[in-house]
Amino acid sequence: MIHRWAGRAPGRSTHPANACTLGARTVRKLSVLLSSLLSTALLLLGAPAAGAADNGSWSVFPATTATGTRPYFYLSADPGATLTDKVTVKNKTADPLTFRLYAADAYNTERDGGFAVRAQNEKQRSVGAWATTDRDRVTVKPHGSVTVPVTIKVPEDAEPGDHPGALVALDERIDPADAGAVAVGIQKAVGARIYLRINGPTMPALSVDDVRVEHTQPLVPGTGKSRAVISYTLHNRGNVTLSPKVALKAEGLFGRTLLARDLKRIPAELLPRQEVRLTEEWKGAPQLEWGEVRLTASARDTRESAAAGYFALPWLVAGVLLVVLAGGAGLWIRARRSRRRTA
Protein backbone atom coordinates (compact mmCIF):
# COMPACT_ATOMS: atom_id res chain seq x y z
CA MET A 1 0.00 0.00 0.00
CA ILE A 2 1.19 3.51 -0.78
CA HIS A 3 0.23 6.52 1.28
CA ARG A 4 0.71 9.63 -0.79
CA TRP A 5 0.44 13.05 0.80
CA ALA A 6 1.26 16.02 -1.38
CA GLY A 7 0.63 19.69 -1.08
CA ARG A 8 1.03 22.66 1.17
CA ALA A 9 4.10 22.96 3.32
CA PRO A 10 4.92 25.69 5.82
CA GLY A 11 5.42 28.95 4.00
CA ARG A 12 4.73 27.53 0.57
CA SER A 13 1.87 26.01 -1.39
CA THR A 14 1.74 23.87 -4.49
CA HIS A 15 -2.04 23.22 -4.49
CA PRO A 16 -4.80 25.78 -4.00
CA ALA A 17 -7.29 23.45 -2.38
CA ASN A 18 -7.56 23.07 1.38
CA ALA A 19 -8.50 19.44 1.69
CA CYS A 20 -7.23 15.94 2.27
CA THR A 21 -8.24 13.53 -0.50
CA LEU A 22 -7.56 10.01 0.05
CA GLY A 23 -6.91 7.01 -1.81
CA ALA A 24 -8.52 3.83 -2.66
CA ARG A 25 -8.95 0.13 -2.32
CA THR A 26 -9.99 -1.55 -5.52
CA VAL A 27 -12.01 -4.74 -5.69
CA ARG A 28 -12.32 -6.22 -9.16
CA LYS A 29 -15.07 -8.67 -10.05
CA LEU A 30 -16.00 -10.29 -13.36
CA SER A 31 -19.68 -11.18 -12.89
CA VAL A 32 -18.64 -13.27 -9.88
CA LEU A 33 -15.98 -11.89 -7.53
CA LEU A 34 -12.80 -13.80 -8.34
CA SER A 35 -10.08 -11.78 -6.68
CA SER A 36 -9.37 -8.44 -5.06
CA LEU A 37 -6.59 -5.91 -5.28
CA LEU A 38 -6.37 -3.80 -2.15
CA SER A 39 -4.43 -0.58 -1.94
CA THR A 40 -4.71 2.61 0.09
CA ALA A 41 -3.53 6.10 -0.77
CA LEU A 42 -3.35 9.21 1.37
CA LEU A 43 -3.11 12.52 -0.49
CA LEU A 44 -2.98 15.85 1.35
CA LEU A 45 -4.00 18.69 -0.94
CA GLY A 46 -3.57 21.38 1.64
CA ALA A 47 -4.44 22.53 5.11
CA PRO A 48 -7.05 25.05 6.17
CA ALA A 49 -6.01 28.21 7.92
CA ALA A 50 -7.23 26.70 11.20
CA GLY A 51 -4.63 23.98 10.77
CA ALA A 52 -6.80 20.87 10.53
CA ALA A 53 -6.20 18.27 7.86
CA ASP A 54 -9.72 17.85 6.53
CA ASN A 55 -11.54 15.83 3.86
CA GLY A 56 -14.99 17.30 4.47
CA SER A 57 -16.22 14.41 6.59
CA TRP A 58 -13.66 14.50 9.39
CA SER A 59 -10.51 16.33 10.37
CA VAL A 60 -7.37 15.53 12.37
CA PHE A 61 -5.30 18.15 14.16
CA PRO A 62 -3.17 18.79 17.25
CA ALA A 63 -5.30 19.42 20.31
CA THR A 64 -5.94 23.11 20.94
CA THR A 65 -3.78 24.75 23.58
CA ALA A 66 -4.23 27.89 25.62
CA THR A 67 -2.18 29.81 23.04
CA GLY A 68 -4.48 28.81 20.17
CA THR A 69 -4.56 26.34 17.32
CA ARG A 70 -1.52 24.66 15.80
CA PRO A 71 -1.31 23.88 12.08
CA TYR A 72 0.88 20.82 12.61
CA PHE A 73 2.80 19.04 15.35
CA TYR A 74 6.03 21.06 15.65
CA LEU A 75 8.18 19.28 18.21
CA SER A 76 11.81 19.09 19.29
CA ALA A 77 13.57 16.71 21.67
CA ASP A 78 16.90 15.35 22.78
CA PRO A 79 17.84 11.72 22.06
CA GLY A 80 16.28 9.50 24.73
CA ALA A 81 13.54 11.99 25.60
CA THR A 82 9.82 11.22 25.88
CA LEU A 83 7.27 13.69 24.52
CA THR A 84 3.55 13.80 25.23
CA ASP A 85 0.87 15.56 23.22
CA LYS A 86 -2.72 15.12 22.12
CA VAL A 87 -4.46 14.66 18.78
CA THR A 88 -8.09 15.51 18.07
CA VAL A 89 -10.33 13.73 15.56
CA LYS A 90 -13.51 15.64 14.64
CA ASN A 91 -16.52 14.04 12.97
CA LYS A 92 -18.39 16.43 10.65
CA THR A 93 -21.10 14.01 9.57
CA ALA A 94 -24.50 13.08 10.98
CA ASP A 95 -23.40 9.47 11.65
CA PRO A 96 -20.95 7.98 14.15
CA LEU A 97 -17.58 7.13 12.62
CA THR A 98 -14.90 4.70 13.77
CA PHE A 99 -11.25 5.30 12.93
CA ARG A 100 -8.00 3.43 13.24
CA LEU A 101 -5.23 5.68 14.59
CA TYR A 102 -1.56 5.18 13.81
CA ALA A 103 1.67 7.08 13.22
CA ALA A 104 3.69 6.87 10.00
CA ASP A 105 7.01 8.08 8.59
CA ALA A 106 6.98 10.60 5.77
CA TYR A 107 8.83 10.63 2.47
CA ASN A 108 8.77 12.37 -0.92
CA THR A 109 7.07 10.62 -3.81
CA GLU A 110 9.31 9.88 -6.77
CA ARG A 111 6.84 11.20 -9.33
CA ASP A 112 6.42 14.79 -8.16
CA GLY A 113 8.04 15.06 -4.74
CA GLY A 114 4.74 15.24 -2.86
CA PHE A 115 4.71 14.79 0.92
CA ALA A 116 3.73 11.15 1.53
CA VAL A 117 3.48 8.77 4.48
CA ARG A 118 4.25 5.09 4.76
CA ALA A 119 1.44 2.58 4.88
CA GLN A 120 0.57 1.11 8.23
CA ASN A 121 1.89 -2.31 7.22
CA GLU A 122 5.24 -0.89 6.08
CA LYS A 123 8.24 -0.83 8.38
CA GLN A 124 8.46 2.46 10.26
CA ARG A 125 11.98 3.61 11.13
CA SER A 126 11.54 7.08 12.58
CA VAL A 127 8.69 9.00 14.19
CA GLY A 128 6.25 6.41 12.82
CA ALA A 129 7.92 3.83 15.07
CA TRP A 130 8.37 6.14 18.05
CA ALA A 131 4.88 7.67 18.28
CA THR A 132 1.90 5.81 19.76
CA THR A 133 -1.63 6.81 20.67
CA ASP A 134 -3.41 5.68 23.84
CA ARG A 135 -6.05 3.99 21.69
CA ASP A 136 -5.67 2.29 18.31
CA ARG A 137 -9.32 2.86 17.44
CA VAL A 138 -11.82 5.57 18.34
CA THR A 139 -15.52 6.05 17.63
CA VAL A 140 -16.59 9.66 17.25
CA LYS A 141 -20.24 10.61 17.64
CA PRO A 142 -22.02 12.73 15.01
CA HIS A 143 -20.65 16.29 14.91
CA GLY A 144 -18.47 15.42 17.87
CA SER A 145 -14.77 15.09 18.50
CA VAL A 146 -12.41 12.83 20.45
CA THR A 147 -9.02 13.84 21.81
CA VAL A 148 -6.44 11.10 22.32
CA PRO A 149 -3.08 11.35 24.13
CA VAL A 150 0.03 10.77 22.03
CA THR A 151 3.42 9.61 23.32
CA ILE A 152 6.68 9.87 21.38
CA LYS A 153 9.61 7.94 22.83
CA VAL A 154 12.82 9.03 21.13
CA PRO A 155 15.58 6.38 21.18
CA GLU A 156 18.93 7.16 22.74
CA ASP A 157 20.63 6.61 19.40
CA ALA A 158 18.23 8.76 17.36
CA GLU A 159 20.04 10.73 14.66
CA PRO A 160 20.00 14.53 14.97
CA GLY A 161 17.90 16.44 12.47
CA ASP A 162 14.36 16.35 11.15
CA HIS A 163 12.08 13.32 11.42
CA PRO A 164 8.81 14.10 9.61
CA GLY A 165 5.70 11.95 9.73
CA ALA A 166 1.98 12.06 10.43
CA LEU A 167 -0.75 10.88 12.79
CA VAL A 168 -3.38 9.23 10.61
CA ALA A 169 -7.09 8.57 11.23
CA LEU A 170 -8.21 5.85 8.82
CA ASP A 171 -11.82 4.90 8.13
CA GLU A 172 -11.44 1.16 7.53
CA ARG A 173 -14.79 0.84 5.79
CA ILE A 174 -14.70 0.31 2.04
CA ASP A 175 -17.42 2.30 0.32
CA PRO A 176 -18.60 0.77 -2.99
CA ALA A 177 -18.28 3.27 -5.83
CA ASP A 178 -19.52 1.13 -8.72
CA ALA A 179 -21.88 -1.83 -8.89
CA GLY A 180 -20.88 -2.76 -12.43
CA ALA A 181 -18.57 -5.47 -13.69
CA VAL A 182 -15.59 -3.66 -12.16
CA ALA A 183 -16.32 -2.43 -8.64
CA VAL A 184 -14.14 0.24 -7.08
CA GLY A 185 -14.16 0.82 -3.35
CA ILE A 186 -12.89 3.94 -1.63
CA GLN A 187 -11.16 3.88 1.74
CA LYS A 188 -10.49 7.31 3.21
CA ALA A 189 -7.96 8.66 5.68
CA VAL A 190 -6.82 12.01 7.03
CA GLY A 191 -3.47 12.75 8.62
CA ALA A 192 -1.99 15.54 10.73
CA ARG A 193 1.66 16.17 9.94
CA ILE A 194 4.42 15.76 12.52
CA TYR A 195 7.60 17.83 12.23
CA LEU A 196 9.97 16.44 14.88
CA ARG A 197 13.53 17.71 15.20
CA ILE A 198 16.08 15.79 17.26
CA ASN A 199 18.56 18.22 18.80
CA GLY A 200 22.15 18.01 17.64
CA PRO A 201 24.30 18.97 14.64
CA THR A 202 22.37 19.83 11.48
CA MET A 203 23.78 19.52 7.97
CA PRO A 204 21.87 21.12 5.07
CA ALA A 205 23.07 19.53 1.83
CA LEU A 206 21.42 19.66 -1.60
CA SER A 207 22.60 18.33 -4.94
CA VAL A 208 21.52 18.20 -8.58
CA ASP A 209 22.37 14.89 -10.25
CA ASP A 210 22.07 13.17 -13.63
CA VAL A 211 21.03 16.14 -15.79
CA ARG A 212 19.79 15.06 -19.23
CA VAL A 213 18.44 16.94 -22.25
CA GLU A 214 16.17 15.29 -24.84
CA HIS A 215 15.47 17.36 -27.94
CA THR A 216 12.77 16.92 -30.59
CA GLN A 217 12.46 19.07 -33.71
CA PRO A 218 10.99 19.03 -37.23
CA LEU A 219 12.83 17.34 -40.09
CA VAL A 220 13.07 20.59 -42.03
CA PRO A 221 14.21 23.64 -40.02
CA GLY A 222 11.56 26.33 -39.63
CA THR A 223 8.64 24.10 -40.65
CA GLY A 224 7.47 23.21 -37.16
CA LYS A 225 8.03 23.64 -33.46
CA SER A 226 10.89 22.21 -31.46
CA ARG A 227 11.07 21.40 -27.78
CA ALA A 228 13.52 20.04 -25.27
CA VAL A 229 12.80 18.14 -22.06
CA ILE A 230 15.33 18.62 -19.28
CA SER A 231 15.33 15.95 -16.58
CA TYR A 232 17.32 15.90 -13.36
CA THR A 233 17.43 14.44 -9.85
CA LEU A 234 17.07 16.75 -6.87
CA HIS A 235 18.63 15.12 -3.79
CA ASN A 236 18.53 16.21 -0.17
CA ARG A 237 21.72 14.69 1.21
CA GLY A 238 21.47 16.33 4.62
CA ASN A 239 19.50 15.71 7.81
CA VAL A 240 17.09 18.66 7.71
CA THR A 241 14.04 19.43 5.59
CA LEU A 242 14.73 21.92 2.81
CA SER A 243 12.56 24.26 0.75
CA PRO A 244 14.53 24.14 -2.50
CA LYS A 245 14.68 26.61 -5.36
CA VAL A 246 15.99 25.63 -8.78
CA ALA A 247 17.20 28.01 -11.50
CA LEU A 248 17.62 26.91 -15.11
CA LYS A 249 20.00 28.58 -17.55
CA ALA A 250 20.87 27.55 -21.09
CA GLU A 251 23.76 29.11 -22.99
CA GLY A 252 24.63 28.75 -26.67
CA LEU A 253 27.75 29.44 -28.67
CA PHE A 254 29.90 32.32 -27.42
CA GLY A 255 28.02 32.38 -24.10
CA ARG A 256 24.73 33.66 -25.51
CA THR A 257 21.84 33.20 -23.05
CA LEU A 258 19.14 31.07 -24.66
CA LEU A 259 16.95 30.52 -21.61
CA ALA A 260 16.90 31.66 -17.98
CA ARG A 261 14.09 30.92 -15.56
CA ASP A 262 13.28 29.90 -12.00
CA LEU A 263 11.53 26.54 -11.98
CA LYS A 264 8.10 26.18 -10.39
CA ARG A 265 7.42 22.44 -10.56
CA ILE A 266 9.59 21.46 -7.61
CA PRO A 267 8.70 20.06 -4.18
CA ALA A 268 7.58 22.61 -1.63
CA GLU A 269 9.74 20.73 0.85
CA LEU A 270 12.36 18.05 0.30
CA LEU A 271 12.67 15.75 3.28
CA PRO A 272 16.02 14.52 4.65
CA ARG A 273 17.83 11.97 2.46
CA GLN A 274 15.05 12.00 -0.11
CA GLU A 275 15.47 12.43 -3.86
CA VAL A 276 13.00 13.11 -6.67
CA ARG A 277 13.28 12.91 -10.44
CA LEU A 278 11.90 16.06 -12.07
CA THR A 279 11.45 17.36 -15.61
CA GLU A 280 11.17 20.79 -17.20
CA GLU A 281 9.91 21.48 -20.71
CA TRP A 282 11.69 23.99 -22.93
CA LYS A 283 9.28 25.04 -25.66
CA GLY A 284 10.75 26.58 -28.76
CA ALA A 285 14.24 25.26 -28.09
CA PRO A 286 16.75 26.26 -30.79
CA GLN A 287 16.80 23.96 -33.80
CA LEU A 288 20.44 24.59 -34.61
CA GLU A 289 22.63 25.24 -31.59
CA TRP A 290 25.49 23.96 -29.47
CA GLY A 291 25.75 24.90 -25.83
CA GLU A 292 25.10 23.95 -22.21
CA VAL A 293 22.11 23.61 -19.91
CA ARG A 294 22.85 24.31 -16.25
CA LEU A 295 20.63 23.76 -13.20
CA THR A 296 21.41 25.47 -9.89
CA ALA A 297 19.62 24.31 -6.73
CA SER A 298 19.68 26.32 -3.55
CA ALA A 299 18.16 26.18 -0.09
CA ARG A 300 19.09 27.37 3.35
CA ASP A 301 22.92 27.35 3.66
CA THR A 302 23.43 25.12 0.62
CA ARG A 303 23.85 25.64 -3.13
CA GLU A 304 24.91 23.23 -5.88
CA SER A 305 24.73 23.08 -9.66
CA ALA A 306 25.15 20.59 -12.50
CA ALA A 307 25.12 20.85 -16.28
CA ALA A 308 24.62 18.86 -19.46
CA GLY A 309 25.58 19.61 -23.04
CA TYR A 310 22.98 20.79 -25.55
CA PHE A 311 23.43 20.01 -29.23
CA ALA A 312 20.67 20.62 -31.78
CA LEU A 313 21.09 19.70 -35.44
CA PRO A 314 18.08 19.06 -37.72
CA TRP A 315 18.13 15.72 -39.50
CA LEU A 316 17.92 17.42 -42.90
CA VAL A 317 20.94 19.60 -42.13
CA ALA A 318 22.78 16.58 -40.78
CA GLY A 319 21.95 14.66 -43.95
CA VAL A 320 23.16 17.50 -46.17
CA LEU A 321 26.38 17.77 -44.17
CA LEU A 322 26.87 14.02 -44.41
CA VAL A 323 26.40 14.13 -48.20
CA VAL A 324 28.81 17.07 -48.51
CA LEU A 325 31.42 15.34 -46.35
CA ALA A 326 31.00 12.07 -48.22
CA GLY A 327 31.27 13.90 -51.56
CA GLY A 328 34.32 15.82 -50.43
CA ALA A 329 35.96 12.63 -49.21
CA GLY A 330 35.20 10.95 -52.53
CA LEU A 331 36.70 13.81 -54.52
CA TRP A 332 39.79 13.85 -52.32
CA ILE A 333 40.31 10.10 -52.78
CA ARG A 334 39.79 10.38 -56.54
CA ALA A 335 42.24 13.29 -56.83
CA ARG A 336 44.82 11.41 -54.80
CA ARG A 337 44.54 8.36 -57.03
CA SER A 338 44.87 10.58 -60.12
CA ARG A 339 48.07 12.10 -58.76
CA ARG A 340 49.48 8.64 -58.14
CA ARG A 341 48.77 7.55 -61.74
CA THR A 342 50.38 10.74 -63.08
CA ALA A 343 53.46 10.18 -60.95
VOTI-914573 format. One record per residue (C-alpha): x, y, z. Coordinates in steps of 0.25 Angstrom, whole numbers. Example, Ala and Ser with C-alpha at 12.3 -4.5 7.8 and 13.67 -1.06 7.14 Angstrom:
<atoms>
- x | y | z
- 49 | -18 | 31 .
- 55 | -4 | 29 .
</atoms>
This chain:
<atoms>
- x | y | z
- 0 | 0 | 0 .
- 5 | 14 | -3 .
- 1 | 26 | 5 .
- 3 | 39 | -3 .
- 2 | 52 | 3 .
- 5 | 64 | -6 .
- 3 | 79 | -4 .
- 4 | 91 | 5 .
- 16 | 92 | 13 .
- 20 | 103 | 23 .
- 22 | 116 | 16 .
- 19 | 110 | 2 .
- 7 | 104 | -6 .
- 7 | 95 | -18 .
- -8 | 93 | -18 .
- -19 | 103 | -16 .
- -29 | 94 | -10 .
- -30 | 92 | 6 .
- -34 | 78 | 7 .
- -29 | 64 | 9 .
- -33 | 54 | -2 .
- -30 | 40 | 0 .
- -28 | 28 | -7 .
- -34 | 15 | -11 .
- -36 | 1 | -9 .
- -40 | -6 | -22 .
- -48 | -19 | -23 .
- -49 | -25 | -37 .
- -60 | -35 | -40 .
- -64 | -41 | -53 .
- -79 | -45 | -52 .
- -75 | -53 | -40 .
- -64 | -48 | -30 .
- -51 | -55 | -33 .
- -40 | -47 | -27 .
- -37 | -34 | -20 .
- -26 | -24 | -21 .
- -25 | -15 | -9 .
- -18 | -2 | -8 .
- -19 | 10 | 0 .
- -14 | 24 | -3 .
- -13 | 37 | 5 .
- -12 | 50 | -2 .
- -12 | 63 | 5 .
- -16 | 75 | -4 .
- -14 | 86 | 7 .
- -18 | 90 | 20 .
- -28 | 100 | 25 .
- -24 | 113 | 32 .
- -29 | 107 | 45 .
- -19 | 96 | 43 .
- -27 | 83 | 42 .
- -25 | 73 | 31 .
- -39 | 71 | 26 .
- -46 | 63 | 15 .
- -60 | 69 | 18 .
- -65 | 58 | 26 .
- -55 | 58 | 38 .
- -42 | 65 | 41 .
- -29 | 62 | 49 .
- -21 | 73 | 57 .
- -13 | 75 | 69 .
- -21 | 78 | 81 .
- -24 | 92 | 84 .
- -15 | 99 | 94 .
- -17 | 112 | 102 .
- -9 | 119 | 92 .
- -18 | 115 | 81 .
- -18 | 105 | 69 .
- -6 | 99 | 63 .
- -5 | 96 | 48 .
- 4 | 83 | 50 .
- 11 | 76 | 61 .
- 24 | 84 | 63 .
- 33 | 77 | 73 .
- 47 | 76 | 77 .
- 54 | 67 | 87 .
- 68 | 61 | 91 .
- 71 | 47 | 88 .
- 65 | 38 | 99 .
- 54 | 48 | 102 .
- 39 | 45 | 104 .
- 29 | 55 | 98 .
- 14 | 55 | 101 .
- 3 | 62 | 93 .
- -11 | 60 | 88 .
- -18 | 59 | 75 .
- -32 | 62 | 72 .
- -41 | 55 | 62 .
- -54 | 63 | 59 .
- -66 | 56 | 52 .
- -74 | 66 | 43 .
- -84 | 56 | 38 .
- -98 | 52 | 44 .
- -94 | 38 | 47 .
- -84 | 32 | 57 .
- -70 | 29 | 50 .
- -60 | 19 | 55 .
- -45 | 21 | 52 .
- -32 | 14 | 53 .
- -21 | 23 | 58 .
- -6 | 21 | 55 .
- 7 | 28 | 53 .
- 15 | 27 | 40 .
- 28 | 32 | 34 .
- 28 | 42 | 23 .
- 35 | 43 | 10 .
- 35 | 49 | -4 .
- 28 | 42 | -15 .
- 37 | 40 | -27 .
- 27 | 45 | -37 .
- 26 | 59 | -33 .
- 32 | 60 | -19 .
- 19 | 61 | -11 .
- 19 | 59 | 4 .
- 15 | 45 | 6 .
- 14 | 35 | 18 .
- 17 | 20 | 19 .
- 6 | 10 | 20 .
- 2 | 4 | 33 .
- 8 | -9 | 29 .
- 21 | -4 | 24 .
- 33 | -3 | 34 .
- 34 | 10 | 41 .
- 48 | 14 | 45 .
- 46 | 28 | 50 .
- 35 | 36 | 57 .
- 25 | 26 | 51 .
- 32 | 15 | 60 .
- 33 | 25 | 72 .
- 20 | 31 | 73 .
- 8 | 23 | 79 .
- -7 | 27 | 83 .
- -14 | 23 | 95 .
- -24 | 16 | 87 .
- -23 | 9 | 73 .
- -37 | 11 | 70 .
- -47 | 22 | 73 .
- -62 | 24 | 71 .
- -66 | 39 | 69 .
- -81 | 42 | 71 .
- -88 | 51 | 60 .
- -83 | 65 | 60 .
- -74 | 62 | 71 .
- -59 | 60 | 74 .
- -50 | 51 | 82 .
- -36 | 55 | 87 .
- -26 | 44 | 89 .
- -12 | 45 | 97 .
- 0 | 43 | 88 .
- 14 | 38 | 93 .
- 27 | 39 | 86 .
- 38 | 32 | 91 .
- 51 | 36 | 85 .
- 62 | 26 | 85 .
- 76 | 29 | 91 .
- 83 | 26 | 78 .
- 73 | 35 | 69 .
- 80 | 43 | 59 .
- 80 | 58 | 60 .
- 72 | 66 | 50 .
- 57 | 65 | 45 .
- 48 | 53 | 46 .
- 35 | 56 | 38 .
- 23 | 48 | 39 .
- 8 | 48 | 42 .
- -3 | 44 | 51 .
- -14 | 37 | 42 .
- -28 | 34 | 45 .
- -33 | 23 | 35 .
- -47 | 20 | 33 .
- -46 | 5 | 30 .
- -59 | 3 | 23 .
- -59 | 1 | 8 .
- -70 | 9 | 1 .
- -74 | 3 | -12 .
- -73 | 13 | -23 .
- -78 | 5 | -35 .
- -88 | -7 | -36 .
- -84 | -11 | -50 .
- -74 | -22 | -55 .
- -62 | -15 | -49 .
- -65 | -10 | -35 .
- -57 | 1 | -28 .
- -57 | 3 | -13 .
- -52 | 16 | -7 .
- -45 | 16 | 7 .
- -42 | 29 | 13 .
- -32 | 35 | 23 .
- -27 | 48 | 28 .
- -14 | 51 | 34 .
- -8 | 62 | 43 .
- 7 | 65 | 40 .
- 18 | 63 | 50 .
- 30 | 71 | 49 .
- 40 | 66 | 60 .
- 54 | 71 | 61 .
- 64 | 63 | 69 .
- 74 | 73 | 75 .
- 89 | 72 | 71 .
- 97 | 76 | 59 .
- 89 | 79 | 46 .
- 95 | 78 | 32 .
- 87 | 84 | 20 .
- 92 | 78 | 7 .
- 86 | 79 | -6 .
- 90 | 73 | -20 .
- 86 | 73 | -34 .
- 89 | 60 | -41 .
- 88 | 53 | -55 .
- 84 | 65 | -63 .
- 79 | 60 | -77 .
- 74 | 68 | -89 .
- 65 | 61 | -99 .
- 62 | 69 | -112 .
- 51 | 68 | -122 .
- 50 | 76 | -135 .
- 44 | 76 | -149 .
- 51 | 69 | -160 .
- 52 | 82 | -168 .
- 57 | 95 | -160 .
- 46 | 105 | -159 .
- 35 | 96 | -163 .
- 30 | 93 | -149 .
- 32 | 95 | -134 .
- 44 | 89 | -126 .
- 44 | 86 | -111 .
- 54 | 80 | -101 .
- 51 | 73 | -88 .
- 61 | 74 | -77 .
- 61 | 64 | -66 .
- 69 | 64 | -53 .
- 70 | 58 | -39 .
- 68 | 67 | -27 .
- 75 | 60 | -15 .
- 74 | 65 | -1 .
- 87 | 59 | 5 .
- 86 | 65 | 18 .
- 78 | 63 | 31 .
- 68 | 75 | 31 .
- 56 | 78 | 22 .
- 59 | 88 | 11 .
- 50 | 97 | 3 .
- 58 | 97 | -10 .
- 59 | 106 | -21 .
- 64 | 103 | -35 .
- 69 | 112 | -46 .
- 70 | 108 | -60 .
- 80 | 114 | -70 .
- 83 | 110 | -84 .
- 95 | 116 | -92 .
- 99 | 115 | -107 .
- 111 | 118 | -115 .
- 120 | 129 | -110 .
- 112 | 130 | -96 .
- 99 | 135 | -102 .
- 87 | 133 | -92 .
- 77 | 124 | -99 .
- 68 | 122 | -86 .
- 68 | 127 | -72 .
- 56 | 124 | -62 .
- 53 | 120 | -48 .
- 46 | 106 | -48 .
- 32 | 105 | -42 .
- 30 | 90 | -42 .
- 38 | 86 | -30 .
- 35 | 80 | -17 .
- 30 | 90 | -7 .
- 39 | 83 | 3 .
- 49 | 72 | 1 .
- 51 | 63 | 13 .
- 64 | 58 | 19 .
- 71 | 48 | 10 .
- 60 | 48 | 0 .
- 62 | 50 | -15 .
- 52 | 52 | -27 .
- 53 | 52 | -42 .
- 48 | 64 | -48 .
- 46 | 69 | -62 .
- 45 | 83 | -69 .
- 40 | 86 | -83 .
- 47 | 96 | -92 .
- 37 | 100 | -103 .
- 43 | 106 | -115 .
- 57 | 101 | -112 .
- 67 | 105 | -123 .
- 67 | 96 | -135 .
- 82 | 98 | -138 .
- 91 | 101 | -126 .
- 102 | 96 | -118 .
- 103 | 100 | -103 .
- 100 | 96 | -89 .
- 88 | 94 | -80 .
- 91 | 97 | -65 .
- 83 | 95 | -53 .
- 86 | 102 | -40 .
- 78 | 97 | -27 .
- 79 | 105 | -14 .
- 73 | 105 | 0 .
- 76 | 109 | 13 .
- 92 | 109 | 15 .
- 94 | 100 | 2 .
- 95 | 103 | -13 .
- 100 | 93 | -24 .
- 99 | 92 | -39 .
- 101 | 82 | -50 .
- 100 | 83 | -65 .
- 98 | 75 | -78 .
- 102 | 78 | -92 .
- 92 | 83 | -102 .
- 94 | 80 | -117 .
- 83 | 82 | -127 .
- 84 | 79 | -142 .
- 72 | 76 | -151 .
- 73 | 63 | -158 .
- 72 | 70 | -172 .
- 84 | 78 | -169 .
- 91 | 66 | -163 .
- 88 | 59 | -176 .
- 93 | 70 | -185 .
- 106 | 71 | -177 .
- 107 | 56 | -178 .
- 106 | 57 | -193 .
- 115 | 68 | -194 .
- 126 | 61 | -185 .
- 124 | 48 | -193 .
- 125 | 56 | -206 .
- 137 | 63 | -202 .
- 144 | 51 | -197 .
- 141 | 44 | -210 .
- 147 | 55 | -218 .
- 159 | 55 | -209 .
- 161 | 40 | -211 .
- 159 | 42 | -226 .
- 169 | 53 | -227 .
- 179 | 46 | -219 .
- 178 | 33 | -228 .
- 179 | 42 | -240 .
- 192 | 48 | -235 .
- 198 | 35 | -233 .
- 195 | 30 | -247 .
- 202 | 43 | -252 .
- 214 | 41 | -244 .
</atoms>
